């Protein structure tokens, strides 16, 4: 696929989808491994994956006297498992069945002495076949995966810049493998109404804990077989009038079916300055949510950070 000199690759749902569906299922196996070993952190932040210089990583996972990490290395074309005692195994990323991938991962973990028992059912997906029973052949194109990851590198950079302009509680920039979106979330500091739940194949207790407090959240989603890759932004609870707010850039719009603002990835990539276009979307949707819900913006915000310059105080 074509790539701009500034690093934003071309992405389309038609080319992405078969590989993304496969990768999402693999990521659930890896993410659930982290979930099985890590103490619960508020809003499910302990289960996520992070963008790395090679792909997507769990970071360090505790396992008794040792720790281990699992990284989708899209350059090497392998899931690399490393243990703090020096052990390492690789599972090749290739077309095949989820059942085979699951078995290879479990064999590698056992061989390294860090075997884990995980929940076997995919979360937040229409198809919920347990991993060991999923024998359907699935496509995986390594170049498509690399283009997706290259986009994540750019999005992660802009999301982290946006994150520096907030003094209040703010999530890391991280990928939730359930919905398969890279997200960043700001908090007002106030508790939220109990979430109604109802997310497919996800316990209501998890959803309610995730939305225990008032949020303005934004993210990037690679699309599916019927929808193109896009950025999104929403508030929970959504304040009255949020859907009618004026947001930027011009290509952003309210999607009533999703209940959130949407900005096509292609529109950002087409801009002369994609960074500025994405920042405008992040800031304008946040400002709409914060103003309509009367957040204490003066206490919560600060200028964006710059390299080597501490935030000025006093």
C-alpha angles and dihedrals in degrees: 000000000000117000129197119236088248091060104256106134124207112258131187131177093229092060098033103046107077091047093041092053090052093045092048091056091047090048089053090057091050094042093049088052089058090043091055094057106033127084113246113270122196116281092008093285090145094067100056134104125230131218111251138184088266105031133291125342139188093213117220116340118198118235114168111284093357140047130217140190135209120208131182098220104196092182095055091035095231145102101241119204116194127184125202090238090066100265120139137178132177130212112198116234106229143133113286142094128321088229091061093047091049091050092049092050092049091048091051093049091049092049089052093049095246102102113168133194112222139181104266101209122089116242128227094004128118091228111058105177110155110254097244090052098046101107098158112123111245131195124237122182111188094204091053089050090050092051090050090050092048088055090050090054090058095042092047090053094051094042090052091050089052089049092060092066094069129080096184127079111305131172124238117258100263144150120248107209094202096068091014096231132138106228145179123191134195122202129211092208093243125112118252131222114271108280113241093226118203098141107152114260093355124109112246089229089064093049093046093050090048091054099038091122136041113274147182106203136182134180152154124253124188094219130234139243091300106028132058125236110279148165118241139192131190142159129225115235091021107224118229111277095020093123091056096051120124110243136174149281106036093245092062117100143168115261107205093192093056095034093227144086115269132200118185115237088224090059092054092047091050093057120102087234110028092179092057093046093051093045089052090054093048095047098041095049091046092048091051091052095043096047096045092047093043098239115181092252095171090060096040105046137069137167115286115269124256128200116275094002118108115218109269114243135175 
